Structures are given as C-alpha cells and as structure tokens.
Amino acid sequence: MAKQELEAKRNWYAIHTYAGYENAVLRNLKQRIESLGMQDRIFEVIVPTEKNIKIKGGKRVEVEEKIYPGYVLVDMIVNDDSWYVVRNTPRVTGFVGAGVNPVPVSPAEIEMLLGRMKKDEGAKHEIDMVIGETVMIIDGPFKDLEGKVNSVDKERGKINVLVSLFGRETPVELDFLQIRKI
C-alpha cells in the first residue's frame, strides 16, 4: 500500500479500560507495540490529562487529572493485526464504537483535546466572579461569612472580598477555591 493510502486510514481511536488502570494500559500497550513490531501501524498512545488546582489540607496543590477517566487514545491504522494487539492488551475492555468496528475520534475533537492538554502547560484558574458580586466564604478563618467581591486576580487565583467585621468592611484576600457564589 502506498504511504498516502496508509496515512488516509490513520486515525485516533478511543479505547475503554478498567477505571484507574489507564497508565498501566498505556505502559502495557507501548511494550506490546515494541515487542510485536507494530510501530508502523500504532503510532502514539496517550492518557488525556490536564493540570488543576485543588486545596488539600489548607494548601494549594497542583494536581494532574484525567480528562476522560477510563479511556486511552491511540493513533493507529486499524487492520486485523493492530486491532488484535490493542484489543488483547491487559485491562482493555474494547474500542469505542459500534459492535466490533472501532469508530475514529473526529480530528476536531482530537485537536481540541490536545490543545486542552498543552494549554498553558500549567494549572488553570477558572474564575467567573464579577466585582460587586456577593459570595459566601466556605473555607478558612472567615468561613460562613458573606462578602462582596472587591477585586479579582486571575493570574494568582486570588479574590479580594470585603467582609463586614465589627461594623466595618474589611478587605480579605482569599483563594478562589475558598469562596462560592450565593
């Protein structure tokens, strides 16, 4: 087959795995590709992840979370041999698709997903607070107090909130994870 014909059949496919075993499937599949000489049919295997910020024990921690738990993406040309290698990898339950025929993931979805994985190469702060908005503090020493948003620092993930203490409005700098909208 000509190289152009092969490239035309090359697509990304989603494979379903046991939950929590995505990285094990990735390692096993890469090892099987190598040992069975399938590099000309199976090109890339990824577990889609992105970095997020969580608060654990009162501290901000950057964690890597799976975008689609239980799924691994494979860039491959499907034929009987490559299908067999992927399908019979330990902890793989099957391809996403109709019956035994894998359905490729659309190029637009793959582009969006790869962009989401590379975006900023750092954790993201998604703050949708507006100045003057009333919020409830849900963590820290000012827990259960209401306040108004005074300023938003998206770069640092901090929000300045005016809280009424002893009859006066006092500015308090909080992490965006410490408040919620009312």
CORBELBEL-V991309 format. One record per residue. N is the residue number from 1. RES is the residue in one small letter. PSI is psi in whole degrees, -180 to 180 (999 if undefined). OMEGA is omega in whole degrees, -180 to 180 (none if undefined). Layout:
n=<N | N>
res=<RES | RES>
psi=<PSI | PSI>
omega=<OMEGA | OMEGA>
This chain:
n=<1 | 2 | 3 | 4 | 5 | 6 | 7 | 8 | 9 | 10 | 11 | 12 | 13 | 14 | 15 | 16 | 17 | 18 | 19 | 20 | 21 | 22 | 23 | 24 | 25 | 26 | 27 | 28 | 29 | 30 | 31 | 32 | 33 | 34 | 35 | 36 | 37 | 38 | 39 | 40 | 41 | 42 | 43 | 44 | 45 | 46 | 47 | 48 | 49 | 50 | 51 | 52 | 53 | 54 | 55 | 56 | 57 | 58 | 59 | 60 | 61 | 62 | 63 | 64 | 65 | 66 | 67 | 68 | 69 | 70 | 71 | 72 | 73 | 74 | 75 | 76 | 77 | 78 | 79 | 80 | 81 | 82 | 83 | 84 | 85 | 86 | 87 | 88 | 89 | 90 | 91 | 92 | 93 | 94 | 95 | 96 | 97 | 98 | 99 | 100 | 101 | 102 | 103 | 104 | 105 | 106 | 107 | 108 | 109 | 110 | 111 | 112 | 113 | 114 | 115 | 116 | 117 | 118 | 119 | 120 | 121 | 122 | 123 | 124 | 125 | 126 | 127 | 128 | 129 | 130 | 131 | 132 | 133 | 134 | 135 | 136 | 137 | 138 | 139 | 140 | 141 | 142 | 143 | 144 | 145 | 146 | 147 | 148 | 149 | 150 | 151 | 152 | 153 | 154 | 155 | 156 | 157 | 158 | 159 | 160 | 161 | 162 | 163 | 164 | 165 | 166 | 167 | 168 | 169 | 170 | 171 | 172 | 173 | 174 | 175 | 176 | 177 | 178 | 179 | 180 | 181 | 182>
res=<m | a | k | q | e | l | e | a | k | r | n | w | y | a | i | h | t | y | a | g | y | e | n | a | v | l | r | n | l | k | q | r | i | e | s | l | g | m | q | d | r | i | f | e | v | i | v | p | t | e | k | n | i | k | i | k | g | g | k | r | v | e | v | e | e | k | i | y | p | g | y | v | l | v | d | m | i | v | n | d | d | s | w | y | v | v | r | n | t | p | r | v | t | g | f | v | g | a | g | v | n | p | v | p | v | s | p | a | e | i | e | m | l | l | g | r | m | k | k | d | e | g | a | k | h | e | i | d | m | v | i | g | e | t | v | m | i | i | d | g | p | f | k | d | l | e | g | k | v | n | s | v | d | k | e | r | g | k | i | n | v | l | v | s | l | f | g | r | e | t | p | v | e | l | d | f | l | q | i | r | k | i>
psi=<141 | 155 | -38 | -38 | -42 | -45 | -35 | -29 | -7 | 127 | 167 | 138 | 148 | 132 | 139 | 135 | 170 | 139 | 134 | -6 | 18 | -46 | -34 | -42 | -42 | -50 | -48 | -44 | -42 | -40 | -42 | -38 | -45 | -52 | -29 | 3 | 43 | 17 | -23 | -7 | -34 | 114 | -43 | 144 | 127 | 151 | 110 | 120 | 161 | 157 | 136 | 165 | 130 | 162 | 120 | 124 | 33 | 0 | 147 | 129 | 135 | 122 | 148 | 122 | 146 | 133 | -42 | 86 | 137 | 6 | 146 | 142 | 138 | 128 | 112 | 167 | 121 | 121 | -178 | -42 | -49 | -39 | -44 | -44 | -49 | -48 | -32 | 18 | 136 | 139 | 11 | 127 | -17 | 174 | 154 | 124 | -172 | 117 | -129 | -3 | 113 | 141 | 125 | 149 | 138 | 145 | -34 | -42 | -42 | -44 | -45 | -43 | -46 | -37 | -40 | -36 | -36 | -19 | 116 | -11 | 19 | 177 | 154 | 149 | 115 | 100 | 120 | 47 | 147 | 142 | 132 | -11 | 142 | 132 | 161 | 132 | 124 | 0 | 152 | -172 | -19 | 22 | 141 | 7 | 149 | 155 | 174 | 139 | 126 | -39 | 158 | 127 | 92 | -33 | -45 | -12 | 28 | 150 | 134 | 122 | 136 | 117 | 139 | 109 | 126 | 40 | 3 | 147 | 122 | 129 | 135 | 128 | 125 | 157 | 148 | -21 | -8 | -3 | 162 | 154 | 151 | 999>
omega=<179 | -178 | 180 | 179 | 179 | -180 | 180 | -180 | -179 | -180 | 172 | 178 | 176 | 174 | -180 | -180 | 171 | -179 | 179 | -178 | -177 | -179 | 176 | 178 | 178 | 180 | -179 | -177 | 178 | 179 | 180 | 178 | 180 | -174 | -179 | 176 | -178 | -178 | 180 | -180 | -179 | -168 | -175 | 178 | 180 | 170 | -177 | 179 | 173 | -179 | 177 | 178 | 177 | 173 | 178 | 180 | 178 | -179 | 176 | -179 | 177 | -179 | 177 | -178 | 177 | 179 | 178 | 180 | 179 | -179 | 175 | 179 | -178 | 175 | -172 | 170 | -176 | 166 | -177 | -177 | -178 | 177 | -179 | -179 | -178 | -175 | -177 | 172 | -180 | 178 | 173 | 180 | 176 | 176 | 172 | -179 | -179 | 179 | -180 | -179 | 178 | 178 | -179 | 175 | -177 | 180 | 179 | 179 | 179 | 179 | 179 | -178 | 179 | 176 | 179 | 180 | -177 | -174 | 173 | -177 | 178 | -179 | -177 | 173 | 176 | -177 | 178 | 178 | 180 | 179 | -179 | -179 | 179 | -179 | 176 | 177 | -174 | -179 | 176 | -175 | -179 | -178 | 178 | 175 | 175 | 177 | 178 | 179 | -179 | 177 | -178 | 177 | -175 | -179 | -177 | -178 | -178 | 178 | 177 | -176 | 176 | -178 | 179 | 177 | 179 | 177 | 179 | 176 | -178 | 178 | 180 | 178 | -177 | 172 | -179 | 179 | -178 | -177 | 172 | 179 | 176 | none>
